[in-house]
Amino acid sequence: MLPTADAQAVSYQVLKYGTNDLSYASAYFVNPGEITPAGDHYQVTLVIATQHDLGRFPVTILTINNQKPAVSQTTQGDTDYDTVSFTVTDPKQRLTGTMQVDVPSLNYHHTYDFNLRLAAQDVPPLSPATQSTAQASIQTAATSSTNTTREPQQAGAPSVTPQTAATDKVETSPKPDDSQQQSNQPQPSSHRATTSPQVHKAKPHATGPDWSLWRYGIAGLLLGSALIVCHLLWSKKQGKGA
């Protein structure tokens, strides 16, 4: 590996997936690796060295840290070198990758997961300016999202609907005097209580002749007839007595 500006050597371990045991493939990885600050992340570079008796470039890193790494291949003598580069934001965390190993002479073809643990306790943190810029970008994005969501509320201008416009017109129109309003206001009337039980119980108006007058007339006629009969009987009795 060619040294780069701000690069730092970092030792590492290639582990069997989910364990703290070294992978058999760790024998092909060259220690130490290299880690370089690059903006808001780190660039990690590892080298795999294999002999030609295993075949040409038998180890292939398919993925590492959820990304497909950049790979360059060189050969010196009977040794092949794979230079693998990828990025991390936290070099102290355990990384996960997938590798493929093909050794034709042994008829070995296998793809499996592995873990990578960097000895990053001595890796310098990212510069404060870089961290501040990254945090400012995140805060700006969050603030923009919040402002976009709350913009109608912060503007203080409620949406105008036809109903709101009509209400505004009614509220801004001149109000009449109290005396005029009271004189124009209809007075309560008993005719409005059409749904009260008493109104439902009222008898309908008579549409035929007034039978009460006929009853009085008939009673008077009967009384007069009775008086006449009594008078005739009395007169007849007086005549017999004479």
PECORVEN-V774772 format. One record per helix or strand. SS is the DSSP state (H for helix, E for strand). FROM is the first residue (numbers start at 1). TO is the last residue. If there is no record, write none. Layout:
ss,from,to
SS,FROM,TO
SS,FROM,TO
//
This chain:
ss,from,to
E,7,10
E,12,16
E,22,22
H,24,28
E,29,38
E,41,51
H,52,54
E,59,64
E,67,67
E,70,76
E,79,88
E,95,103
H,104,106
E,108,118
H,128,155
H,162,172
H,178,184
H,190,192
H,197,201
H,211,241
//
